[in-house]
């Protein structure tokens, strides 16, 4: 397994786990709003995982196009 493949697998696994964290923070936000609590820091809690998902998702999206350009 090449180091590049290992990095791709690591990014793919971390993308999955970050998506779970993001989903839990959004659910916690909805529960707090449903209970009538407007906690400011809880409103901003989903943003860090969202930015990580953005960058890892863009990398995973571009990966097939980048690997296709490599000469054989």
C-alpha positions as CSV (number, residue, x, y, z in Angstrom):
1,X,0.0,0.0,0.0
2,X,1.5,3.3,-1.0
3,X,1.6,6.3,1.3
4,X,-0.8,8.1,-1.0
5,X,-3.4,5.3,-0.7
6,X,-2.9,5.3,3.1
7,X,-3.6,9.1,3.2
8,X,-6.7,8.6,1.0
9,X,-8.1,5.9,3.3
10,X,-7.4,8.0,6.4
11,X,-9.2,11.0,4.9
12,X,-12.1,8.9,3.9
13,X,-12.5,7.4,7.4
14,X,-12.1,10.7,9.1
15,X,-14.7,12.2,6.7
16,X,-17.2,9.5,7.8
17,X,-16.5,10.1,11.5
18,X,-16.7,13.9,11.2
19,X,-20.0,13.5,9.5
20,X,-21.3,11.6,12.5
21,X,-20.0,14.4,14.8
22,X,-21.6,17.0,12.6
23,X,-25.0,15.2,12.7
24,X,-24.9,14.9,16.4
25,X,-24.1,18.6,16.9
26,X,-27.0,19.6,14.6
27,X,-29.4,17.2,16.4
28,X,-28.3,18.7,19.8
29,X,-28.9,22.1,18.4
30,X,-32.5,21.2,17.3
31,X,-33.2,19.6,20.7
32,X,-32.0,22.7,22.6
33,X,-34.1,24.9,20.4
34,X,-37.1,22.6,20.8
35,X,-36.7,22.9,24.6
36,X,-36.7,26.6,24.4
37,X,-33.0,27.1,25.2
38,X,-31.2,29.6,22.9
39,X,-27.6,28.9,23.7
40,X,-25.3,30.9,21.5
41,X,-22.3,28.6,21.6
42,X,-24.5,25.7,20.8
43,X,-25.6,27.4,17.6
44,X,-22.0,27.7,16.4
45,X,-21.0,24.2,17.5
46,X,-21.7,22.5,14.1
47,X,-19.5,24.9,12.2
48,X,-16.0,23.4,12.8
49,X,-17.0,19.9,11.7
50,X,-18.8,21.5,8.7
51,X,-15.6,23.2,7.6
52,X,-13.7,19.9,8.0
53,X,-16.3,18.1,6.0
54,X,-16.1,20.8,3.3
55,X,-12.3,20.4,2.8
56,X,-12.3,16.6,3.1
57,X,-15.3,16.3,0.8
58,X,-13.7,18.5,-1.8
59,X,-10.6,16.4,-1.7
60,X,-12.6,13.2,-2.1
61,X,-14.6,14.7,-4.9
62,X,-11.5,15.7,-6.8
63,X,-9.6,12.5,-6.1
64,X,-10.9,10.5,-9.2
65,X,-10.1,13.4,-11.5
66,X,-6.6,13.9,-10.1
67,X,-5.8,10.2,-10.3
68,X,-7.1,10.0,-13.9
69,X,-4.6,12.6,-15.1
70,X,-1.5,10.7,-14.0
71,X,0.4,9.2,-16.9
72,X,0.7,5.4,-16.9
